[in-house]
């Protein structure tokens, strides 16, 4: 179930990532277009303002040149202004585009003209103070030229181009509401957001439908694995490190340790209370190594169950590493090997008894494998030959314990025994060579012993 939940979370993450990617890419495109549009609109307003300023100065210059003798300067000024006003009554740009003309008298700004599609009246005079110092008209009347975005005298957020008319000390402003400029981009942004949501939902649906079948297969496989772990006699576990917390313990823990999986989840060090006193120091040493990821492939130790039963445990481990090659978990299988240990201890005990019988016997007893190497020798033979049991085991009988002149004859006897023709050589005498070089003649009683694979050894 953990893997299925992991896959579902990944799908959701993928959909969110796609949504963010589409939104970011499209949003960046809209932002670039918006900035480009602002620049183009600013150039357009600046051109309008400059053209009108030049036109007003041209008209004024013409009137002064041709009518100065017939009219006063005021009449010339009024005539030029009336022509400008008449020319701009029909001028329009955009839905909120506006062209204004004003002059400065003392500490006031006097508006002379305002064209607007809505037919708004010319605004009244405005006092020049700190609040109005950065308005477009104030800049124009101060002899500045350029464009800006900000608030005008009416408190509207606008884009405005401003130009001075030096011949009459007038100021011209061409402006448009920022809302009109931003509206199509806001609309485009909303469309992009909706599109990103639709694309992400469509992608999520496709991914979900595609992965649904895979998830079903994984779920079936997961159920088979859970069923297998549930029915296994060996305990299967997974522990995170270095926390030492069990992430999974199979139900076999109840039979094996006498402790339910839930108890291991609640108390990870529950295992310590089960360790046989003779193995506590071993457990503490290995536990400290284990939580750092330093561990052998297997452990063998004894436990005492809550019911007082002593068991031998074999634990096989696999170290799990992350992408940085750091240990993050241990997975393992724990088996009850009490019967096997008991059998091996009994077998060892019987072997020791058999060896003691051989050692107290007053005869020489030697067992050879098919290559003539010693695999068993009693104490009497060791004393006679001058070698310890540990030294003699594995040595070749013919190369080390026979005189050179007797090796060929004894080799033939050995080959007859190995071939199964033992009657002719069941009783045989030959010379042996001790470690100190002494020779002794021994009367042998030969026999064949079959091993577990049906192969023969001689004795």
N, C-alpha and C positions, 0 to 999 in steps of 0.2 A: 504493500500500500504506500510505503514511503516513496518508492520510485514513481508510482502513478501520480502521486501528489506533486512530486518534483517535476514531472513532465508537464502537468497542468500549469504549474507556476511558471515554467519556462515559456509556455504558449502565451500566457497572459503578459509576461515580460516582453516577448517578441512583438505582440500587438501594440503594447505601449511604446516600445522602441520605434516601431514603424510609424505610429501616430506622431511621435516627437520628430522623427526624421522628415516626414511629409510636411508637418507644420513648420519646422525650422527652414526647410528648403524653400517652401512656397512663401513663407513669411519674409525670408531674406530677399526673394525676388520682388515681392510687393514693396518692401522697404526701399530697395534700389530704385524701383519705378517711381515711388513717392518722392524720393530725393531728386530724381531727374525731373519730375513734374514741377517740383518747387523751383528748381533752377530755371526751367523754361518759363514758368509763369513770372518769376522775378524779372527775367530778361524782357518779357513782354510788357510788364508794367513800367519798367525802367524806360523802355523805348517810347511808350505812350507819354510818360511824363516829360522826357527830353524833347520829343517832337512838339508837344504843346507849348513848352517853354520857348523853344526856338520860334514857333509860329507867332506867339504873342510878342516876342521881341521884334520879329520881322514886321509885324503889323504896326507896332508902335514906331519903329524906325521909319517906316514908309510914311506914316501920317506926319511925323515930325518933319520929314524932308519935304513933303509936298504941300502940307496944309498948315505949316507953322506960321506963315504970314497971315492967314485968314482966321485961324483959331488960336485960342489960348492953349497953354499946356494942359489945363484941366479938361478942356473940350476934347483935345486930342486923346488924353487918357481915357475919358468916358467913351469916346467913339471906339477906341481899340478894345476896351473891355466889353462893350455891347456886342461887338463882332465875335469875340471869343465866346461869350455866353450864348449867342445865337447859334454858333457853330457846334457847341457841345450839348445842346438840348437833345439832339437825336443820337449822340454818341453812346455806345453801350459795349460792354465786354463782360461776359458771364452774367449770372443771375443777380449777383450782389455787387458787381463792379461799380465803382463810384469815382468820379473825378471832381476834385474840389480846388478852389482858388481862394487865397486869403492874403491879407496884408497885415502888417504890424503897426499898431498905433500905441505908443507908450508901452504900458505893460499889458496890453490886450492884443488878442488875435481877432481880427475882424474878417469873417467869411464873406466872400463876395459872390461866390457861385457854387452850386452843387447840382450835378446832374445824377439822377438815379432812376432806375426803371420804376420804382415804387412812387416816384413823384414827391419825394420828401422835400420839405421846405429848407431854405438856407438856414443853417444853425446860427444861433446868436453868438455874440462875442464871448471869448473865453479868456480868463485871466491867466497870465503866464506865472506859474509858480513851480515849486519843486516837483509836484505830481505830474506836470505836463512837459517837463523839460526834455523828455526823450520821445515825445510824440513825433510822428512823421512831419506834421505841418511846422512844428517848432524848428525842426532840423532844416527844413526847406527855407524858412524865413531867416535862419542863421547863416544862410549861404552854403549849406551842405547839399551834397548830391549823392544818391545811392538808393538802396532798398533795405527793408527790415521786416521782421515779424514782431508784432507787439500790440499794445492796446492804443486805440485812437482816443480822441477827446470824448467820445461817447461810451468808452469802456468796452468796445468790441475788439475781439482778438482778430487782427487783420494782417495781411501781407500788403505792404505799401511801398511804392517808389516815390521819391520826392526830389524836386528840382527847384532851384531859385530862378526868378525872373529879375535879373539885376537892374534892368532899365527902369522898372517901376517899383523895385523892392517888394516884389510879390513872391508868394510861394505856391507851387503846384504839387498836388498829391494825387496819385492814381492808386486806388486800393481795392482789395477784394476780401471778403470774409474767409477766414481759414476753414470754416466749416464747409464752405462750398468746395474748397480744394481737397479737403480730407474725406468728404463724403464718399466718393467712388472707391477710395482705398479702404475705408472702413467696411464698405459693402463687400469689396473683394476679399478682405481679411475674414469676414464672416463666412463667405462662400468657401474660402480655403479651409477654415476650421471645420465646417460641415463636410467638405470633401475629405479631409484627413480622417474625420471620424468614420465616414462611410467606407473609405478604403481600409481603415484599420479593422472595422467590424467585418468587412468582407474577407479580409485576409485571415482574421481570427476564425471565422466560420470555415474557411477552406482548410486552415491548419487543423482545426478541431475535427472536421470530418475526416481528414487524411490520417490524423493520429488516433482517431477513435478505434479503428480496427487494430492498430498497433498496441494501443493501451489494453484492448480486450485480450489480445494474445499475451501481453505481458502479465495481465491480471491472472489469466488462466495458468501461465507458467509460474507466477508467484504463488498461486494457491497450491500447485503441485509441490513446489519447494517447501511451503509451509507444512503441507500434509506429510511430506517426507521427513522434515525435521521433527514434526510432532510424533511420528511413529518410530523414529530412530531410537535405539536403545542407548546410543552414545549421546552425550549432551553437546549441543552445538551452541557456541556463544560468539558475541562480538563485544569488545570493550574499547572505549575511546581512551586515548592516552594524550597527554599525561594525567588527565582527570581521574582515570581509573574507574569510570562509570560504565556499567553494563548497558549496551544499547539493545542487545537481544540475548535471551537465554531460552533454550528449547525446553519443553515440558519434561524431558528425560532427567532434568536436575532433581525432580522429586524422587525418582527411583534411585538415582545414583548417589545423591548427597543427602536425601531426606529433607530437602529444602525446596520450596516452590520457587518458580522464576520471579514472582513478585517480590519475594524477600531479598533476592539478589539485586533487583532494581532499587529497592528502598535502602538497602545497606550493602554497598559494593564490597565492603571488607568482611562480609559475613563468612567468607571462605576461611578467614583467619581463625575463626572460632571452631572450625571443623578440623584444622590441621592437627595431626598426632603430635604430642609433645616432643617426640624424638626428632620431628622434622620442622619445628618452629623456627629455629635459627636459619635453616636452609630456605624456608619460605620467606622470611624477612629479607634475606640477602637477594633472593631472586625477584621479589616484588619490587624492590628499589631499582633493580636493573630493568624490569619489565616496563615500568611506567615511563622510562626514558627511551624505550624502543630497543634496549639491549637484551636479547633473549636467545636461548638455544632453541632448536626446532622442537625439542621434546622435554617434558618434565616427568619424573616418576617420584611419587611421594605417597604417604599414608594419611588417611583421614579417620576420624571417629564420628559417625553419624549421630544425630540427636538421640537415636535409640540405643547408642552405645556399640554399634557394630563397627569393627575395624575393617577398612578396605584399602587395597592398593589401587592407586589412580595413575593412569598414563594420560598425559596432556600433550597434544600435537598442535603447534602454533604456526600461524602465518602472519608476518608483519605487513601492514597496509601503509603505503606511503602516499603523500600527496604529490602535486605537480612539481613542488620544490624539493622532492626527495626527502621530506621530513616525515617521521612516523606519526600517524594520526589515529591508528586503531590496530587492534589485534583480533584476529579471527582464529578460532580453534575448535578442536573436537576432543572431548574428554571421555575416556573409557574406563570401565571397571576391569582391572586385570588381576583381581584377587585370585581367581581360580588358576590362572596361568602362573602367577607367582608361587602359589601353594604347590602346584605341580612341579615347577622348576626346583623349588626348595626340597621337595621330597625326592626328586631325581638326584639332586646333588648329594643329599644325605645317603641315598642308596649307593651312589658311586663311591662316596667316602667309605662306606662299610665294605664294599667290594674291594676297594683298594687296600683297606686294612687287612682283609683276608689274604690278599695277595702278598702283602708285606710280611705277615707272620708265617706264611707258608715256608717250609724249609727247602724249596726247590726254586730253580730259575724259571721265571715266566716272562716271555717277550712276545709282543704282537707287532706284526709288520703290515704295512699297506701294500698295494699292488706294485709299488716302485721299490719295495724293500726298505722303506723308512720306518723307524720305530714310532708307533703310536701308543704303545702301552708297555710299561716295564715295572716289575715289582722291586721292592727294597733289596731282596736277596741278590737279584741280578745286578743292581747298582753297586752293591758292596763288592761283588766279584769282579765287575768290570772297572771299577774305580771312577765311575761317573755318577753325578747326582741325577735324579729323575728329571729335573728341569733341563739339565744339559743334554741328556740322552734323547729326550723326546724330539723327533724330527731328524735325527742323524741317520745316515744310511748304514744299514747293518753290514753290508758286504764291504764297503769302503773303509769302515772304521773299526770293525770288531772281528775281522777274519784275517789270518795270515794270507799273504799273496798266493802261496802255493795251494791254499784250500778254497780260494774264492770260486774258481771255475766249477769244482765239484759241488759245492754248496749251492751255487747258482742253478745248476741243473736240477738239483733236488727241489729247490724253490719253484722252478718252472713247472715241474711235475705236480706239485701241490696245487699251484694256481690253475692248472688245467683240469683239476678234479681227480687225477690219478694218484690218490693218496695211499692206497694199500701197500704199494711197493716201498714207500718211503715214510710210512707212519712212524716207524722207529728208526732213528738214524743217529750216528755218532760223527762228530767233527770237532776240530780244534778251534778255539776262540782266542782272541788277543785282548788282554786287559790294557788299561791306560799306561801302566808302568812297563809294558812290553812283555809281560809274562804270558806264556801259553798254557791253556788248560783244555783237556779233552772232555767234552760234554755229551751225554746221551740224551737226545731230544725225543720227545713224544709230540709229533706234529698233528695238527688238526685244522680244519677249515671253519671259519666263522663268517657268516653272511651279514653284511650291513643292511640298513633300511632300504637301500636301492638295489639289493640283490647282488652286490659286488662282494668278492671274497677278500679276506685278510688271512694271514697265517699266524699260528701261535705255536 
